[in-house]
Amino acid sequence: MHSSIPFILQIVSQTNIDYLRIILVFAVSLMYAIFDVFNKRNIPNMIAYIGIAFSLVFCILANGPYIAFAMLIALLVGAISYLLYKGGQLGAGDGFEFITLVLLMPVQSLPLLTTTSQLGLPFIFSIFVATGFATAFAIPTYYLTKLKLDGDKLSLSHVDANTWKKATIMLVAYAALVITLAYSPLGIRLLPYAFIMLIGILSALIIIYEKKVNTLMVSWVYPKELDDGDILALNLVSKKDKAYFIKRVKNFSKLATPPMINNMKSIRKKLPVYKKAVPFALLTFIGVALSLLFGNLLFFIL
C-alpha cells in the first residue's frame, strides 16, 4: 500500500508552496487581529490550539530541510513569549500566534513588492521589526491625538527631571545610531535617517506622556471583574495599595491568573487594567503585511 504523504506533497508543490505560505500567514494574522479587536482582546483557546496543530503538520509536510530550523526557532520564540507572558508583558494568545507563524514560514520569503535579499533570516524577525515600527507610530499617534481631542493641552508641567532625562537618552541613542550609519558604507541617506529620527522623537514623546497615555489605556475594575490573562497597570497603583494587595494576595503580579483572581474576589478595591490598549494582534497583522510586501523593513529602509 503506497503512502499518501508523497501524494500530499505533490499536491502542495503544485499549488506553489511559497504562495501558500503567504496566504496562510496572512490569514492567521488576520484571524488573530479580528478576534483581538472584536472579541474583547480574547483569543479562544481552541483557535490557538488548532492553529498550532495545523501549522505543525504543515511544517512537517512542506518544510523539508528547514524542519529542524523551524522547530528550533519555534521553541526559542515560544520560550521567550512564555517568559514575557509570565512577566505580564505579552498575552498568551500573542505567543501562540508567533509560534504558528514561525512554523508556517520559518524563513523570510522574497518580498512581493521588492527584490531586496533577505539573507535567509527568520520571517519572525521581520515581523518583530515591522510590528515595532507599527507600534512606534500607532501608539503616539492614537493616544496623543486622543489627549488633544479630550481637551488636554498636552502640558509639560507634569514632566519631572527623571522623565526628561529618559527622553533625552532616547533621542541621543537614535541620533547616535544615525551618525554611526552615516559613517558606515551606507553613507548619508536623508530619507531613511529622517525616518529613524522620527521614530526616536515619537518614542521620546511616549516617555514624556507615559502616565497620561496609561490613563487612556486602562479601566479601573474590581478584582472579581478581572479576566484570565488581563495585565494590570501596577505603575498607576499607589505604593500603599500595592503593599495592601501584596500582603492580601498570594503571588500578586501584573498578570491576572485564575488563582490570583479567585484570591482577590472578596477585595473591594479597584485595580487599573489594560482594557483599552491598542490590540497588539492588530499591530502584529500590520507587521506581517509589511513583512510580506517589503521584507525586513531594516533592509528596505536602509
Secondary structure, DSSP 8 states (H G I E B T S, - for coil): ---SHHHHHHHHHHT-HHHHHHHHHHHHHHHHHHHHHHTTT---HHHHHHHHHHHHHHHHHH-GGGHHHHHHHHHHHHHHHHHHHHTTSS-HHHHHHHHHHHHH-SB----SS-----TT-BHHHHHHHHHHHHHHHHHHHHHHHHHHHTT----STT--HHHHHHHHHHHHHHHHHHHHHHTSTT---HHHHHHHHHHHHHHHHHHHTHHHHHHHH-EEE-GGG--TT-BB-GGGS-HHHHHHHHHHSTT--SB--HHHHHHHTT----EEE--SS--HHHHHHHHHHHHHHHS-HHHHH-
